[in-house]
């Protein structure tokens, strides 16, 4: 009895078809990236239209793309850097990214990430850049 089903919480735009009654399930997705798993996803919203026909309502939609903030990973993988080296590298890397970015840090050596203090961030990173903080690295350094 439904022309379509609308649902939320799924962060990626999807249009699925139900085999039983052919009423599509529409997930419009989120309008902004919320996780680095979504770094390549196009974000936007859906414009809906319904038409009254002899057999009921028909459904159509248009996905409207929105510009999303770029998500960048700043890596410090070559070695364990001094605090001053980290500061200089961060300055250089921040100069190369959009002021609208969301950034995160990664390093094979967690010690590098721990050297990026809030004071250093405040000094180097513009307020328009969002910092995504989490565990400093997923790799374990081999010791022998």
Order of alpha helices (4+ residues) and beta strands (2+ residues): beta-beta-beta-beta-beta-beta-alpha-beta-alpha-alpha-beta
